[in-house]
Amino acid sequence: MRLRRQSAGRAATLATFMAILLVGFALPPEAQAQTRTQAQTPTEWDAAREEMSRAELEALLARLETEAQSTAYSQRLREQASRSADLVRARLTDGDFQVGDRIVLMVQQQPEISDTLTVRAGRVVSIPVVGDLSLAGVLRAELNDYMQQHVSRYVRDPVVRTETLIRVLVQGAVGRPGFYLVPADRLMTDVLTIAGGPGGNADLSDVRVERGDQRIWEGEALRTAIIQGRTLDHLNIQAGDRIFVPTSIERSTWEIVRNVTGVVGTLATLTYALTRIFN
């Protein structure tokens, strides 16, 4: 059973960001070709499910592994598919819950058990009255049934509801940068809205998600995911991930550096070719 939320405001927020992404940015030809290819194949996730089941993740992993080996994609897209496959594989093995995640547990007519739980080291939570419970290997989509099964050892026919909160860092050109506890079934656009929304100088075409020193979502892959309405769970977001919104100035500087680097490389190649010809 899901916790109810206000869907109208969420839809309006998504529509706003979609308009910005679609009007303000045109996908490069390579990304357009990839999108057309994806449109011709069965979707790898169920949009009606805000959290991905184990079967959906296994199907997604199989598809990503195929794409990572396919010559129909560029080297860059194959590398992206390979990185995504690693993330999905880790989810299936280790589960979704990380230290610092919060779980809102509500057991009907059992206020002494209902509580907000914090995932501790070892992926363990302490349930009042019931005691410790390991969440190792458990997916968010499996949590409600898993909790109900465990609580039923102490309460006859319990009615259990759960909601997972992920601690993510939002930085860059947003109104209120910082750490936020966000439900795993929220959209990326919801997270940016909670953080005060993008600033006037925000470059929404270059939003990225980072885990440590690795960029796990960026570019056309992330833009497509936002337009498709994928949730944090769909995106494999976990506690400690950073959502970064660059400014237009930062992106312009990067483009200058990239263009200069390209020119230098071209001149070096041309110089080498001319040296070979005249020698």
Sequence and secondary structure as in RCSB ss.txt:
>XXXX:A:sequence
MRLRRQSAGRAATLATFMAILLVGFALPPEAQAQTRTQAQTPTEWDAAREEMSRAELEALLARLETEAQSTAYSQ
RLREQASRSADLVRARLTDGDFQVGDRIVLMVQQQPEISDTLTVRAGRVVSIPVVGDLSLAGVLRAELNDYMQQH
VSRYVRDPVVRTETLIRVLVQGAVGRPGFYLVPADRLMTDVLTIAGGPGGNADLSDVRVERGDQRIWEGEALRTA
IIQGRTLDHLNIQAGDRIFVPTSIERSTWEIVRNVTGVVGTLATLTYALTRIFN
>XXXX:A:secstr
      HHHHHHHHHHHHHHHHHH    HHHHHHHHHHHTS  SS TT SS  HHHHHHHHHHHHHHHH TTS H
HHHHHHHHHHHHHHHHHHH S  TT EEEEEETT TTT EEEE BTTTEEEETTTEEEE TT  GGGHHHHHHHH
HTTTSSS  EEEEEEEEEEEEESBSS EEEEEETTSBHHHHHHHTT B TTB GGG EEEETTEEEE HHHHHHH
HHTT BTTTTT  TT EEEE BHHHHHHHHHHHHHHHHHHHHHHHHHHHHHHH 
